[in-house]
């Protein structure tokens, strides 16, 4: 496959139109070139997210102040193109400054107070330039998904805020930090470090590693953890600490207590090179992707009751396994064979990381076909579910979602008996309670819709709009509700056709899930 090298806005727009005409989805990976393994991890993720991939390479003058390293920033286009070759990207967009900022250009994006702190305070105007060029790239390339790296966490916060405030139709995907074997975060500016400065610069990652150790050992006091971070830098006098903070991931405001999802940010100067690094605090055993999912939500996570207790889980599991409420209903095969709680232990990070629960009708007559039981052999339901959510496989699914059933016993027939839905709603209510950080629920199909409306939300049948009428316009619908199982907490609910419904399909709702 030959990668197109595009240098003009008009050619890039023509390429986007071509991709659109083919019905393909498009991912954008914005970079300034000098590509390293961190950039390439974003490119690899982009290929999994969408059908076509564009990598932009543009050293943006608007984000550099006079006297900064704009002139000596590494520019290696031939090497970059060679690095991208194994990924078979569709196009590289590499405009020059005159193309992006033609004569008379005077319009810039002001992201507000979020850019007056930390990197914004050290580099005034930096994020004004970042937000402006990213908005231009979004308008030129018009991607469905844009991929950014966690290492520039404040930049991610600025861009996510801009997308939200300006109602931009692009989904922001963030990938974990890629590190060298010694722990140092990959950065194009690492090339400026001499041998001594690079060794000293390990203080950044070392300080964050120590902070994580303290948190996992039970320390939640922000000041105590920050003192340890500063102590690491005190022991490395050749590195000048610019700032060390622990913040709320959405607002970037300092927190008094460290909890899962809190973010530690550090910045320091090693020699003449300004370096940044960060850490997302997470529960024991959580993966980098899961910690990102914990952080990139609107509501802070509480330190209290991160996971349900083992007795509570055992009681819920036993309650479902021994349920015989539907014994008199001939269309139901007892006992319950496969259900979500059966596959979860008390320390499973799914409780902390899950913000979106999917409720469908997926209990198979053959337990081996249940998604959690046999994830490597996806059936028609799993394939349709992944397409709806914008994920490629079960590994990606389980970092962001959990799946449960409207009826935990196998129900024969086209529709589930109404009494079954009512009886099984008590199990669903209890399952909802074990996800304390739930923000969204996706309801699949008419049976799950009827159950959720009448027996979870408690709505009268006369006030419930018929399912197919609700979905008639867009193929899906959304509302915000107060969830009784979470003490009235507000959640977003998406209603979609069941993935195996023969005559109707809901379009992908991935871009609306954050």
C-alpha positions as CSV (number, residue, x, y, z in Angstrom):
1,X,0.0,0.0,0.0
2,X,1.3,3.4,-0.9
3,X,0.8,6.2,1.6
4,X,-0.2,9.5,0.1
5,X,1.9,12.5,1.0
6,X,-0.4,15.5,1.1
7,X,0.8,19.1,1.6
8,X,-2.2,21.3,0.7
9,X,-5.6,21.9,2.4
10,X,-7.5,21.4,-0.8
11,X,-5.8,18.0,-1.5
12,X,-6.5,16.9,2.0
13,X,-10.2,17.9,1.8
14,X,-10.4,16.0,-1.5
15,X,-9.0,12.9,0.1
16,X,-11.5,13.2,2.9
17,X,-14.3,13.4,0.4
18,X,-13.0,10.2,-1.3
19,X,-12.9,8.3,2.0
20,X,-16.4,9.5,2.8
21,X,-17.7,8.4,-0.6
22,X,-16.4,4.9,0.2
23,X,-18.4,4.7,3.4
24,X,-15.2,4.4,5.5
25,X,-14.5,5.8,8.9
26,X,-11.4,8.0,9.4
27,X,-8.9,8.5,12.2
28,X,-6.5,11.3,12.6
29,X,-3.2,11.2,14.6
30,X,-1.9,14.8,14.9
31,X,1.9,15.0,15.4
32,X,4.8,17.4,14.9
33,X,6.9,14.6,13.4
34,X,10.2,13.2,14.8
35,X,8.1,10.1,15.3
36,X,9.0,7.6,18.1
37,X,7.4,4.5,19.6
38,X,4.9,6.7,21.5
39,X,3.6,8.2,18.3
40,X,3.5,4.9,16.6
41,X,1.4,3.4,19.3
42,X,-1.2,6.1,18.5
43,X,-1.0,5.1,14.8
44,X,-1.5,1.5,15.7
45,X,-4.5,2.3,17.8
46,X,-5.9,4.5,15.0
47,X,-5.8,1.5,12.6
48,X,-7.9,-0.5,15.1
49,X,-10.4,2.3,15.5
50,X,-11.2,3.2,11.9
51,X,-11.0,2.0,8.3
52,X,-8.6,4.8,7.1
53,X,-5.9,6.7,9.0
54,X,-4.3,10.1,8.4
55,X,-1.2,11.2,10.3
56,X,-0.5,14.9,10.3
57,X,3.0,16.2,10.6
58,X,3.3,19.9,11.3
59,X,5.6,21.7,13.6
60,X,3.2,24.4,14.7
61,X,4.8,27.8,15.1
62,X,1.8,29.2,16.9
63,X,2.5,27.0,20.0
64,X,6.2,28.2,20.4
65,X,7.2,31.4,22.1
66,X,10.2,33.5,21.0
67,X,13.4,31.9,22.3
68,X,11.9,28.4,22.5
69,X,13.1,25.5,20.4
70,X,10.9,25.9,17.3
71,X,13.9,26.4,15.0
72,X,15.8,23.3,16.3
73,X,12.7,21.0,16.8
74,X,13.6,17.8,15.0
75,X,12.3,17.6,11.4
76,X,12.8,14.1,9.9
77,X,10.1,13.6,7.2
78,X,11.9,10.8,5.3
79,X,12.5,8.9,8.5
80,X,8.9,9.5,9.7
81,X,7.5,8.1,6.4
82,X,9.7,5.0,6.8
83,X,8.5,4.5,10.4
84,X,4.9,4.7,9.2
85,X,5.4,2.2,6.4
86,X,4.5,-1.0,8.5
87,X,1.2,0.6,9.6
88,X,0.1,1.2,6.0
89,X,-1.5,4.6,6.8
90,X,-3.6,6.0,4.1
91,X,-2.2,9.5,4.1
92,X,0.3,11.9,5.7
93,X,-0.8,15.5,5.8
94,X,2.3,17.6,6.0
95,X,1.5,21.3,5.2
96,X,3.9,24.1,5.7
97,X,3.3,27.1,7.8
98,X,2.1,29.3,4.9
99,X,-0.5,26.7,4.1
100,X,-1.9,26.5,7.6
101,X,-1.4,30.2,8.5
102,X,-1.7,32.2,5.2
103,X,-1.2,35.9,5.1
104,X,-3.8,37.8,7.0
105,X,-4.6,34.9,9.4
106,X,-5.7,36.5,12.7
107,X,-8.2,34.0,14.3
108,X,-7.1,32.0,17.3
109,X,-8.9,29.8,19.9
110,X,-8.9,31.0,23.5
111,X,-9.4,27.9,25.7
112,X,-10.0,29.9,28.9
113,X,-8.7,29.5,32.4
114,X,-7.5,25.9,31.9
115,X,-4.5,27.2,30.0
116,X,-3.3,29.6,32.6
117,X,-1.9,26.9,34.9
118,X,1.0,24.4,34.8
119,X,2.3,24.3,31.2
120,X,0.2,27.3,30.3
121,X,1.9,29.3,33.0
122,X,5.4,28.3,32.0
123,X,4.7,28.7,28.3
124,X,2.1,31.5,27.9
125,X,0.2,31.2,24.6
126,X,1.3,27.6,24.0
127,X,-2.2,26.1,24.4
128,X,-3.8,28.9,22.4
129,X,-1.6,27.8,19.5
130,X,-2.3,24.1,20.2
131,X,-6.1,24.6,20.3
132,X,-6.0,26.6,17.1
133,X,-4.0,24.2,15.0
134,X,-6.0,21.2,16.3
135,X,-9.3,22.9,15.5
136,X,-8.0,23.6,12.0
137,X,-6.9,20.0,11.5
138,X,-10.3,18.8,12.7
139,X,-12.0,21.1,10.1
140,X,-9.7,20.1,7.3
141,X,-9.5,16.4,7.9
142,X,-12.9,16.0,9.5
143,X,-12.0,12.8,11.3
144,X,-14.4,10.5,13.1
145,X,-11.8,9.8,15.7
146,X,-8.7,11.7,16.8
147,X,-6.0,9.9,18.7
148,X,-3.8,11.7,21.4
149,X,-1.3,10.5,23.9
150,X,-1.7,10.6,27.7
151,X,1.8,12.1,28.2
152,X,0.5,15.6,27.3
153,X,-2.3,15.3,29.8
154,X,-3.1,19.0,30.0
155,X,-3.2,19.2,26.2
156,X,-5.7,16.3,26.3
157,X,-7.9,18.2,28.8
158,X,-7.7,21.4,26.6
159,X,-8.7,19.5,23.5
160,X,-11.5,17.5,25.1
161,X,-12.9,20.8,26.6
162,X,-12.8,22.4,23.1
163,X,-14.6,19.5,21.5
164,X,-17.3,19.6,24.2
165,X,-17.7,23.4,24.2
166,X,-17.8,23.8,20.5
167,X,-19.9,20.7,19.8
168,X,-17.3,19.2,17.4
169,X,-18.3,15.9,15.8
170,X,-15.2,14.0,16.6
171,X,-14.5,11.4,19.3
172,X,-11.2,11.9,21.2
173,X,-9.3,8.7,22.0
174,X,-6.4,8.8,24.4
175,X,-3.6,6.2,24.5
176,X,-1.4,5.3,27.5
177,X,2.1,6.6,27.9
178,X,4.9,4.6,26.1
179,X,8.1,4.4,28.1
180,X,11.7,3.3,27.6
181,X,12.9,0.3,29.5
182,X,14.2,2.5,32.2
183,X,10.8,4.2,32.7
184,X,11.4,7.5,30.9
185,X,8.4,8.7,28.9
186,X,9.0,8.7,25.1
187,X,9.3,12.3,23.8
188,X,10.8,13.9,20.7
189,X,12.7,16.3,23.0
190,X,14.6,13.4,24.6
191,X,16.9,13.7,21.6
192,X,18.2,17.0,23.0
193,X,19.4,15.4,26.3
194,X,23.1,14.5,26.7
195,X,24.0,11.3,28.6
196,X,24.2,12.9,32.0
197,X,21.0,14.9,31.7
198,X,19.1,11.9,30.4
199,X,20.1,9.9,33.5
200,X,19.1,12.7,35.8
201,X,15.8,13.2,34.0
202,X,14.7,9.7,35.2
203,X,13.7,11.7,38.4
204,X,10.4,12.4,36.7
205,X,9.3,8.8,36.2
206,X,10.9,7.7,39.5
207,X,9.0,10.3,41.5
208,X,5.7,9.2,39.9
209,X,6.5,5.5,40.5
210,X,7.1,6.3,44.2
211,X,3.8,8.2,44.4
212,X,2.0,5.2,42.9
213,X,3.6,2.9,45.5
214,X,2.4,5.1,48.3
215,X,-1.1,5.2,47.0
216,X,-1.3,1.5,46.6
217,X,0.0,1.1,50.1
218,X,-3.0,3.1,51.4
219,X,-1.7,6.7,51.4
220,X,-4.4,9.1,50.1
221,X,-3.1,12.4,51.4
222,X,-2.1,14.7,48.6
223,X,0.5,16.6,50.6
224,X,2.2,13.5,51.9
225,X,2.5,12.1,48.3
226,X,3.7,15.4,46.9
227,X,6.4,15.7,49.6
228,X,7.7,12.3,48.5
229,X,7.7,13.5,44.9
230,X,9.6,16.7,45.8
231,X,12.0,14.6,47.8
232,X,12.9,12.6,44.7
233,X,13.9,15.8,42.9
234,X,15.8,17.1,45.9
235,X,18.0,14.1,45.6
236,X,18.7,15.0,42.0
237,X,19.9,18.6,42.1
238,X,20.8,18.7,38.4
239,X,17.1,18.6,37.6
240,X,15.0,21.7,38.3
241,X,11.5,20.9,39.3
242,X,9.0,23.3,37.7
243,X,5.8,21.9,39.3
244,X,4.4,18.8,40.9
245,X,0.6,18.6,41.5
246,X,-2.1,16.1,41.9
247,X,-5.3,17.2,40.2
248,X,-8.9,16.3,39.2
249,X,-8.6,14.9,35.6
250,X,-11.4,17.0,34.2
251,X,-10.9,20.4,35.8
252,X,-7.1,20.1,36.5
253,X,-7.8,21.6,40.0
254,X,-5.7,20.3,42.8
255,X,-7.3,17.6,45.0
256,X,-7.0,17.3,48.8
257,X,-7.3,13.5,48.7
258,X,-5.9,11.2,46.1
259,X,-8.4,8.8,44.6
260,X,-8.6,6.5,41.6
261,X,-8.6,8.7,38.5
262,X,-6.6,11.5,40.1
263,X,-3.7,12.6,38.0
264,X,-0.2,13.4,39.2
265,X,1.6,15.9,36.9
266,X,5.3,16.7,37.0
267,X,7.4,19.0,34.9
268,X,11.1,19.7,35.2
269,X,14.1,21.0,33.3
270,X,17.1,18.7,32.7
271,X,19.9,20.8,31.2
272,X,18.2,23.1,28.7
273,X,15.3,20.6,28.0
274,X,11.8,21.0,29.5
275,X,10.2,17.6,30.2
276,X,6.8,16.5,31.4
277,X,5.3,13.3,32.7
278,X,2.2,12.1,34.5
279,X,0.6,9.3,36.4
280,X,-3.1,8.3,36.7
281,X,-3.7,6.7,40.1
282,X,-5.8,3.5,39.9
283,X,-6.9,0.5,41.9
284,X,-4.5,-2.5,42.3
285,X,-4.3,-4.6,39.2
286,X,-5.8,-2.0,36.8
287,X,-4.3,-1.6,33.4
288,X,-3.1,1.7,31.9
289,X,-6.2,1.6,29.6
290,X,-8.5,1.1,32.6
291,X,-6.9,3.9,34.5
292,X,-7.4,6.2,31.5
293,X,-11.0,5.2,31.5
294,X,-11.3,6.0,35.2
295,X,-9.7,9.4,34.6
296,X,-11.5,10.6,31.5
297,X,-15.0,11.0,33.0
298,X,-17.0,14.0,34.2
299,X,-17.6,12.9,37.8
300,X,-14.8,12.3,40.3
301,X,-14.3,8.9,41.7
302,X,-14.8,8.4,45.4
303,X,-12.1,6.7,47.5
304,X,-14.8,5.0,49.5
305,X,-16.2,1.7,48.3
306,X,-14.2,1.3,45.2
307,X,-15.4,-2.3,44.9
308,X,-18.2,-4.3,46.4
309,X,-17.2,-6.7,49.2
310,X,-16.8,-10.4,48.6
311,X,-19.8,-11.3,50.7
312,X,-22.0,-8.9,48.8
313,X,-20.8,-10.4,45.5
314,X,-21.3,-13.9,46.8
315,X,-24.8,-13.1,47.9
316,X,-25.7,-11.5,44.6
317,X,-24.2,-14.5,42.7
318,X,-26.0,-17.0,44.8
319,X,-29.3,-15.1,44.6
320,X,-29.2,-15.3,40.8
321,X,-27.9,-18.9,40.6
322,X,-30.6,-20.2,43.0
323,X,-33.4,-18.0,41.6
324,X,-36.5,-20.1,40.7
325,X,-39.0,-17.2,40.4
326,X,-39.8,-18.1,36.8
327,X,-40.3,-21.9,37.4
328,X,-44.0,-21.7,36.4
329,X,-43.3,-19.9,33.1
330,X,-42.9,-22.5,30.4
331,X,-41.0,-20.3,28.0
332,X,-38.0,-20.0,30.4
333,X,-35.2,-22.6,30.8
334,X,-34.1,-22.8,34.4
335,X,-31.7,-22.4,36.1
336,X,-29.7,-19.3,35.2
337,X,-26.7,-20.5,33.2
338,X,-24.5,-17.5,32.4
339,X,-24.6,-14.0,33.8
340,X,-22.1,-11.1,34.5
341,X,-21.6,-11.5,38.2
342,X,-20.6,-15.1,37.8
343,X,-17.3,-13.9,36.1
344,X,-16.4,-11.2,38.6
345,X,-14.3,-11.3,41.7
346,X,-14.2,-8.6,44.5
347,X,-10.9,-7.1,43.3
348,X,-11.9,-7.0,39.6
349,X,-11.0,-3.5,38.3
350,X,-14.2,-3.6,36.2
351,X,-16.1,-2.2,39.1
352,X,-13.9,0.9,39.3
353,X,-13.4,1.4,35.5
354,X,-16.8,0.7,34.1
355,X,-18.7,3.9,33.3
356,X,-21.1,2.2,30.8
357,X,-23.2,-0.9,31.3
358,X,-24.8,-2.6,28.4
359,X,-28.2,-4.4,29.1
360,X,-29.4,-6.7,26.4
361,X,-31.0,-10.1,25.8
362,X,-27.9,-12.3,25.4
363,X,-28.4,-15.3,27.8
364,X,-27.7,-18.3,25.4
365,X,-29.1,-21.7,25.7
366,X,-25.5,-22.9,25.4
367,X,-23.5,-21.3,28.2
368,X,-20.3,-21.6,26.2
369,X,-21.5,-18.9,23.8
370,X,-21.8,-16.3,26.5
371,X,-19.5,-13.4,25.7
372,X,-17.5,-13.5,29.0
373,X,-17.3,-17.3,28.8
374,X,-15.9,-17.5,25.3
375,X,-14.6,-14.1,24.2
376,X,-12.3,-15.4,21.5
377,X,-15.2,-16.8,19.4
378,X,-17.5,-13.8,18.8
379,X,-20.9,-14.7,17.5
380,X,-23.4,-12.5,15.6
381,X,-24.4,-10.7,18.8
382,X,-20.8,-9.9,19.8
383,X,-19.9,-8.7,16.3
384,X,-22.9,-6.4,16.2
385,X,-22.3,-5.1,19.7
386,X,-18.7,-4.3,18.9
387,X,-19.7,-2.4,15.8
388,X,-22.4,-0.4,17.8
389,X,-19.9,0.6,20.4
390,X,-16.9,1.2,18.1
391,X,-14.6,-1.4,19.6
392,X,-12.7,-4.1,17.7
393,X,-12.6,-7.0,20.2
394,X,-13.4,-8.2,23.7
395,X,-10.1,-7.0,25.1
396,X,-11.0,-3.4,24.1
397,X,-14.7,-3.9,25.1
398,X,-13.9,-5.0,28.7
399,X,-11.7,-1.9,29.4
400,X,-14.7,0.4,28.9
401,X,-18.0,-1.6,29.2
402,X,-19.7,-4.3,31.1
403,X,-22.5,-6.5,29.7
404,X,-25.5,-7.9,31.6
405,X,-28.8,-9.4,30.6
406,X,-32.5,-8.4,30.9
407,X,-33.2,-12.0,31.8
408,X,-30.5,-14.3,33.1
409,X,-32.3,-17.5,32.2
410,X,-32.6,-18.5,28.6
411,X,-36.0,-17.3,27.3
412,X,-37.4,-19.1,24.3
413,X,-39.5,-17.2,21.8
414,X,-39.3,-13.9,20.0
415,X,-40.3,-11.8,23.1
416,X,-39.6,-12.4,26.7
417,X,-42.6,-13.0,29.0
418,X,-43.5,-9.7,30.7
419,X,-43.6,-11.4,34.2
420,X,-40.0,-12.7,33.6
421,X,-38.9,-9.1,32.9
422,X,-40.5,-7.9,36.1
423,X,-39.1,-10.7,38.2
424,X,-35.6,-10.4,36.8
425,X,-35.5,-6.7,37.2
426,X,-34.7,-7.2,40.9
427,X,-31.4,-8.9,39.9
428,X,-30.7,-6.0,37.4
429,X,-31.2,-3.4,40.2
430,X,-28.7,-5.2,42.4
431,X,-26.2,-5.4,39.5
432,X,-26.5,-1.7,38.8
433,X,-25.6,-1.1,42.4
434,X,-22.2,-2.8,42.2
435,X,-21.0,-0.2,39.6
436,X,-20.7,2.9,41.8
437,X,-19.2,5.1,39.1
438,X,-21.8,4.3,36.4
439,X,-22.5,7.2,34.0
440,X,-24.2,5.6,31.0
441,X,-26.4,2.6,30.2
442,X,-27.0,1.2,26.8
443,X,-30.3,-0.7,26.4
444,X,-30.5,-3.2,23.6
445,X,-33.8,-4.3,22.2
446,X,-37.5,-4.0,23.0
447,X,-37.5,-6.5,25.9
448,X,-34.7,-4.7,27.8
449,X,-36.3,-1.3,27.0
450,X,-39.7,-2.4,28.5
451,X,-38.0,-3.8,31.6
452,X,-35.9,-0.7,32.1
453,X,-38.7,1.8,31.6
454,X,-41.3,0.0,33.8
455,X,-39.3,-1.9,36.4
456,X,-36.1,0.1,36.8
457,X,-37.4,3.7,36.3
458,X,-40.9,2.8,37.5
459,X,-42.7,4.5,34.7
460,X,-46.4,3.7,33.9
461,X,-47.0,1.8,30.7
462,X,-49.1,4.6,29.3
463,X,-46.2,7.0,29.7
464,X,-43.7,4.8,27.8
465,X,-43.3,5.5,24.1
466,X,-43.4,2.3,21.9
467,X,-39.8,1.1,21.3
468,X,-39.9,1.2,17.5
469,X,-41.6,4.5,17.4
470,X,-38.9,5.9,19.7
471,X,-36.1,4.7,17.4
472,X,-37.9,5.4,14.1
473,X,-36.0,8.6,13.3
474,X,-32.4,7.9,14.0
475,X,-32.2,4.2,14.7
476,X,-31.3,5.0,18.3
477,X,-32.5,7.4,21.1
478,X,-31.0,9.0,24.2
479,X,-32.3,10.5,27.4
480,X,-30.9,11.5,30.8
481,X,-32.6,9.9,33.8
482,X,-32.3,9.7,37.6
483,X,-31.3,6.2,38.6
484,X,-33.1,5.0,41.7
485,X,-30.4,2.3,42.3
486,X,-27.8,5.1,42.6
487,X,-29.7,7.4,45.0
488,X,-31.1,9.4,42.1
489,X,-27.7,9.9,40.3
490,X,-28.1,11.2,36.8
491,X,-27.0,8.9,34.0
492,X,-27.3,8.9,30.2
493,X,-29.3,6.1,28.7
494,X,-29.0,5.0,25.0
495,X,-31.7,2.9,23.4
496,X,-30.7,0.8,20.4
497,X,-31.9,-2.1,18.4
498,X,-30.6,-5.5,19.5
499,X,-27.6,-6.5,17.4
500,X,-29.3,-9.6,16.2
501,X,-32.6,-7.9,15.2
502,X,-33.1,-9.1,11.7
503,X,-34.7,-6.1,10.0
504,X,-33.2,-3.1,11.8
505,X,-29.8,-2.0,12.8
506,X,-28.7,1.0,15.0
507,X,-25.8,3.0,13.6
508,X,-22.6,3.1,15.7
509,X,-23.0,5.4,18.7
510,X,-19.3,5.3,19.5
511,X,-18.7,9.1,19.0
512,X,-21.4,9.9,21.7
513,X,-19.9,7.6,24.3
514,X,-16.7,9.7,25.0
